[in-house]
């Protein structure tokens, strides 16, 4: 329900129904790279302390998470229970707790 409400907030009422407030072609273009590759080189180039948060039912495959952690073993992984891709919407308290503990150990 929370995720649906967040997406519904991006719709506008028109005389002929609900329409997205975003341009579908722009959104598809922005997301196409993410669907086509993992950005491993960019990930490996990060030198700052990193918190990787994933939802228990998230959309990033487990083998991809494993590769990310092997490439940067100092990365801290937090898996948030009862959450999918939109962890910050589905489990905001747990998400904030993990973020606060990372930023202020």
Residue frames as a rotation matrix with the C-alpha (Angstrom) as fourth column:
UNK 1
0.550 0.835 0.000 0.00
0.835 -0.550 0.000 0.00
0.000 0.000 -1.000 0.00
UNK 2
0.445 -0.437 -0.782 2.76
0.167 -0.817 0.552 2.50
-0.880 -0.376 -0.291 0.83
UNK 3
-0.660 -0.730 0.180 4.66
0.279 -0.015 0.960 1.87
-0.698 0.684 0.214 -2.40
UNK 4
-0.264 0.666 0.698 1.44
0.958 0.100 0.267 2.06
0.108 0.739 -0.664 -4.40
UNK 5
0.713 0.529 -0.461 0.59
0.615 -0.787 0.047 5.35
-0.337 -0.317 -0.886 -2.74
UNK 6
-0.032 -0.815 -0.578 4.04
0.083 -0.578 0.811 6.74
-0.996 -0.022 0.086 -3.58
UNK 7
-0.821 -0.230 0.522 3.63
0.501 0.147 0.853 5.80
-0.273 0.962 -0.006 -7.24
UNK 8
0.102 0.949 0.298 0.03
0.989 -0.128 0.071 7.05
0.106 0.287 -0.952 -7.30
UNK 9
0.398 -0.021 -0.917 1.28
0.428 -0.880 0.206 10.40
-0.811 -0.474 -0.342 -6.01
UNK 10
-0.648 -0.716 -0.259 3.07
0.038 -0.370 0.928 10.77
-0.760 0.592 0.267 -9.34
UNK 11
-0.531 0.556 0.639 -0.22
0.843 0.269 0.466 10.61
0.088 0.786 -0.612 -11.25
UNK 12
-0.881 0.331 -0.339 -2.44
-0.242 -0.929 -0.279 13.50
-0.408 -0.163 0.898 -12.20
UNK 13
-0.158 0.920 0.359 -6.18
0.585 0.380 -0.717 13.46
-0.796 0.097 -0.598 -12.79
UNK 14
-0.945 -0.019 -0.327 -7.19
-0.252 -0.594 0.764 14.44
-0.209 0.804 0.557 -16.31
UNK 15
-0.117 0.981 -0.154 -10.68
-0.951 -0.155 -0.267 14.42
-0.286 0.115 0.951 -17.85
UNK 16
0.445 0.280 -0.850 -9.93
-0.670 0.734 -0.109 11.01
0.594 0.618 0.515 -19.37
UNK 17
0.861 -0.046 -0.507 -8.41
0.304 0.845 0.440 9.41
0.408 -0.533 0.741 -16.29
UNK 18
0.745 -0.661 -0.094 -5.13
-0.097 -0.246 0.964 9.21
-0.660 -0.709 -0.248 -14.37
UNK 19
0.832 -0.545 0.110 -1.92
0.167 0.057 -0.984 10.01
0.530 0.837 0.139 -16.22
UNK 20
0.302 -0.804 -0.513 1.72
0.941 0.166 0.295 9.89
-0.152 -0.572 0.806 -15.11
UNK 21
0.919 -0.035 -0.392 3.35
-0.004 -0.997 0.079 13.25
-0.394 -0.071 -0.916 -14.44
UNK 22
-0.090 -0.995 -0.034 6.59
-0.280 -0.008 0.960 11.96
-0.956 0.096 -0.278 -15.95
UNK 23
0.328 0.073 -0.942 7.54
-0.944 -0.009 -0.330 11.34
-0.033 0.997 0.066 -19.56
UNK 24
0.845 0.088 0.527 7.58
-0.174 0.978 0.116 7.58
-0.505 -0.190 0.842 -20.12
UNK 25
0.810 -0.581 0.084 10.33
0.283 0.260 -0.923 7.83
0.514 0.771 0.375 -22.76
UNK 26
0.183 -0.747 0.640 12.58
-0.656 -0.577 -0.486 9.83
0.732 -0.331 -0.596 -20.43
UNK 27
0.413 0.033 0.910 11.99
-0.840 0.400 0.367 7.35
-0.352 -0.916 0.193 -17.59
UNK 28
0.962 -0.041 0.271 12.69
0.129 0.940 -0.315 4.35
-0.242 0.338 0.910 -19.84
UNK 29
0.581 -0.793 0.181 15.88
0.035 -0.198 -0.980 6.00
0.813 0.576 -0.087 -21.12
UNK 30
0.169 -0.504 0.847 17.04
-0.890 -0.447 -0.089 6.81
0.424 -0.739 -0.524 -17.58
UNK 31
0.408 0.086 0.909 16.48
-0.705 0.662 0.254 3.24
-0.579 -0.745 0.331 -16.39
UNK 32
0.919 0.037 -0.393 17.71
-0.323 0.644 -0.694 1.37
0.228 0.764 0.603 -19.47
UNK 33
0.001 -0.996 -0.095 21.38
-0.604 0.075 -0.793 1.35
0.797 0.058 -0.602 -18.41
UNK 34
-0.285 -0.065 0.956 20.50
-0.935 0.240 -0.262 -0.08
-0.213 -0.969 -0.129 -15.01
UNK 35
0.658 0.628 0.415 18.67
-0.501 0.777 -0.381 -2.97
-0.562 0.042 0.826 -16.64
UNK 36
0.886 -0.275 -0.372 21.49
-0.264 0.359 -0.895 -3.66
0.380 0.892 0.245 -19.09
UNK 37
0.023 -0.944 -0.330 24.58
0.204 0.327 -0.923 -3.75
0.979 -0.046 0.200 -16.86
UNK 38
0.531 0.174 -0.829 25.74
0.781 0.278 0.559 -3.85
0.327 -0.945 0.012 -13.25
UNK 39
0.719 -0.341 0.606 28.10
-0.293 -0.939 -0.180 -0.82
0.630 -0.049 -0.775 -13.19
UNK 40
0.811 -0.430 -0.396 30.81
0.582 0.660 0.476 -3.00
0.057 -0.616 0.785 -11.64
UNK 41
-0.151 -0.928 0.341 33.68
0.802 -0.317 -0.506 -0.69
0.577 0.197 0.792 -12.62
UNK 42
-0.045 0.214 0.976 31.97
-0.248 -0.949 0.197 2.30
0.968 -0.233 0.096 -11.04
UNK 43
0.912 0.410 0.000 31.20
-0.138 0.306 0.942 0.28
0.386 -0.859 0.336 -7.91
UNK 44
0.542 -0.774 -0.327 34.82
0.830 0.553 0.068 -0.87
0.128 -0.309 0.943 -7.58
UNK 45
-0.240 -0.659 0.713 36.07
0.528 -0.705 -0.474 2.73
0.815 0.263 0.517 -7.96
UNK 46
0.648 0.518 0.559 34.23
-0.197 -0.595 0.779 3.92
0.736 -0.615 -0.284 -4.84
UNK 47
-0.380 -0.859 -0.343 36.66
0.258 0.257 -0.931 4.46
0.888 -0.442 0.124 -1.98
UNK 48
-0.431 0.291 0.854 34.32
-0.772 -0.608 -0.183 5.93
0.467 -0.739 0.487 0.64
UNK 49
-0.920 0.232 0.315 32.81
-0.056 0.719 -0.693 3.80
-0.387 -0.655 -0.649 3.39
UNK 50
-0.619 0.681 -0.392 29.66
-0.606 -0.097 0.789 2.30
0.499 0.726 0.473 1.93
UNK 51
-0.571 0.595 0.565 26.40
-0.295 0.494 -0.818 0.97
-0.766 -0.634 -0.107 3.30
UNK 52
-0.818 0.362 -0.448 24.53
-0.352 0.301 0.886 -1.33
0.455 0.882 -0.119 0.96
UNK 53
-0.548 0.728 0.412 20.90
-0.447 0.162 -0.880 -1.67
-0.707 -0.666 0.237 1.99
UNK 54
-0.794 0.363 -0.488 18.68
-0.345 0.392 0.853 -4.22
0.501 0.845 -0.186 0.34
UNK 55
0.051 0.894 0.444 15.17
-0.997 0.072 -0.031 -5.39
-0.060 -0.441 0.895 0.99
UNK 56
-0.388 -0.130 0.912 14.69
-0.375 0.927 -0.027 -9.02
-0.842 -0.353 -0.408 1.93
UNK 57
0.245 0.556 0.794 12.46
0.615 0.544 -0.571 -9.35
-0.749 0.628 -0.209 -1.16
UNK 58
0.134 -0.263 -0.955 14.47
-0.399 -0.897 0.191 -6.85
-0.907 0.356 -0.225 -3.24
UNK 59
0.938 0.340 -0.070 14.96
-0.164 0.256 -0.953 -7.03
-0.306 0.905 0.296 -6.97
UNK 60
0.209 -0.927 -0.312 18.78
-0.955 -0.125 -0.267 -7.20
0.209 0.354 -0.912 -7.02
UNK 61
0.722 0.089 -0.686 19.77
-0.138 0.990 -0.017 -10.85
0.678 0.107 0.727 -7.47
UNK 62
0.930 -0.326 0.170 21.73
-0.109 0.197 0.974 -12.45
-0.351 -0.924 0.148 -4.62
UNK 63
0.408 -0.828 0.384 24.62
0.884 0.464 0.062 -13.35
-0.229 0.314 0.921 -6.91
UNK 64
0.306 -0.277 0.911 24.98
0.423 -0.817 -0.391 -9.69
0.853 0.505 -0.133 -7.87
UNK 65
0.862 0.008 0.507 25.09
-0.429 -0.523 0.737 -8.70
0.271 -0.852 -0.447 -4.20
UNK 66
0.784 -0.595 0.174 27.76
0.364 0.669 0.649 -11.38
-0.503 -0.445 0.741 -3.65
UNK 67
0.249 -0.698 0.671 29.86
0.907 -0.075 -0.414 -9.99
0.339 0.712 0.614 -6.51
UNK 68
0.538 0.004 0.843 29.52
-0.053 -0.998 0.039 -6.48
0.841 -0.066 -0.537 -5.10
UNK 69
0.916 -0.157 0.369 30.71
-0.381 -0.052 0.923 -7.62
-0.125 -0.986 -0.108 -1.66
UNK 70
0.592 -0.753 0.288 33.61
0.720 0.654 0.231 -9.64
-0.362 0.071 0.929 -3.10
UNK 71
0.240 -0.489 0.838 34.75
0.692 -0.519 -0.501 -6.59
0.680 0.701 0.214 -5.08
UNK 72
-0.261 -0.256 0.931 34.50
-0.382 -0.858 -0.344 -4.32
0.886 -0.445 0.126 -2.02
UNK 73
-0.124 0.206 -0.971 34.59
0.586 0.804 0.096 -6.50
0.801 -0.557 -0.220 1.12
UNK 74
-0.924 -0.232 -0.303 34.69
0.381 -0.514 -0.768 -3.47
0.023 -0.825 0.564 3.42
UNK 75
-0.553 0.800 0.235 31.11
-0.427 -0.514 0.744 -2.65
0.716 0.311 0.625 2.37
UNK 76
-0.883 0.366 0.295 28.54
-0.180 0.316 -0.931 -3.02
-0.434 -0.875 -0.213 5.12
UNK 77
-0.690 0.684 -0.239 25.45
-0.056 0.278 0.959 -4.93
0.722 0.675 -0.154 4.01
UNK 78
-0.770 0.586 0.252 22.12
-0.319 -0.012 -0.948 -4.50
-0.552 -0.810 0.196 5.76
UNK 79
-0.781 0.612 -0.121 19.18
0.200 0.429 0.881 -6.61
0.591 0.664 -0.458 4.67
UNK 80
-0.746 0.586 0.315 15.87
-0.648 -0.530 -0.548 -5.17
-0.154 -0.613 0.775 5.81
UNK 81
-0.855 0.459 0.241 13.18
0.420 0.886 -0.198 -7.73
-0.304 -0.069 -0.950 6.60
UNK 82
0.013 0.997 0.074 9.73
0.804 0.034 -0.594 -7.49
-0.595 0.067 -0.801 5.07
UNK 83
0.270 0.026 -0.962 10.84
-0.341 -0.932 -0.121 -5.09
-0.900 0.361 -0.243 2.34
UNK 84
0.660 -0.062 0.749 11.22
0.688 0.450 -0.569 -5.17
-0.301 0.891 0.339 -1.40
UNK 85
-0.051 -0.713 0.700 13.00
0.892 -0.347 -0.289 -2.72
0.448 0.610 0.653 -3.66
UNK 86
0.049 0.163 0.985 11.55
-0.036 -0.986 0.165 0.41
0.998 -0.043 -0.043 -2.04
UNK 87
-0.260 -0.252 -0.932 12.99
0.815 0.461 -0.352 -0.23
0.518 -0.851 0.085 1.42
UNK 88
-0.978 -0.206 -0.025 12.72
0.191 -0.845 -0.500 3.42
0.082 -0.493 0.866 2.44
UNK 89
-0.437 0.893 0.109 8.97
-0.732 -0.424 0.533 3.35
0.522 0.153 0.839 1.75
UNK 90
0.238 0.578 -0.781 8.17
-0.119 0.815 0.567 -0.15
0.964 -0.042 0.263 3.00
UNK 91
0.539 -0.152 -0.829 10.24
0.802 0.393 0.449 -0.17
0.258 -0.907 0.334 6.20
UNK 92
0.468 -0.371 0.802 11.22
0.023 -0.902 -0.431 3.45
0.883 0.220 -0.414 6.89
UNK 93
0.834 -0.163 0.527 12.00
-0.551 -0.210 0.807 2.92
-0.021 -0.964 -0.265 10.59
UNK 94
0.691 -0.595 0.411 14.37
0.398 0.787 0.471 0.01
-0.604 -0.162 0.781 9.92
UNK 95
0.489 -0.490 0.722 15.91
0.747 -0.191 -0.636 1.88
0.450 0.851 0.273 6.97
UNK 96
0.615 -0.220 0.757 16.57
-0.318 -0.948 -0.017 4.98
0.721 -0.231 -0.653 9.09
UNK 97
0.871 -0.300 0.389 17.96
-0.303 0.297 0.906 2.87
-0.387 -0.907 0.167 11.93
UNK 98
0.564 -0.679 0.469 20.47
0.766 0.642 0.008 1.19
-0.307 0.355 0.883 9.60
UNK 99
0.417 -0.378 0.826 21.43
0.506 -0.659 -0.557 4.53
0.755 0.650 -0.084 8.07
UNK 100
0.759 -0.090 0.645 21.87
-0.490 -0.731 0.474 6.23
0.429 -0.676 -0.599 11.45
UNK 101
0.823 -0.470 0.319 23.98
0.028 0.594 0.804 3.36
-0.567 -0.653 0.502 12.83
UNK 102
0.445 -0.672 0.592 26.20
0.893 0.287 -0.347 3.53
0.063 0.683 0.728 9.76
UNK 103
0.352 -0.260 0.899 26.64
0.294 -0.881 -0.370 7.30
0.888 0.395 -0.234 9.86
UNK 104
0.136 -0.248 0.959 27.04
-0.820 -0.571 -0.031 7.57
0.556 -0.783 -0.281 13.64
UNK 105
0.142 -0.086 -0.986 28.53
0.085 0.994 -0.075 4.29
0.986 -0.073 0.148 14.88
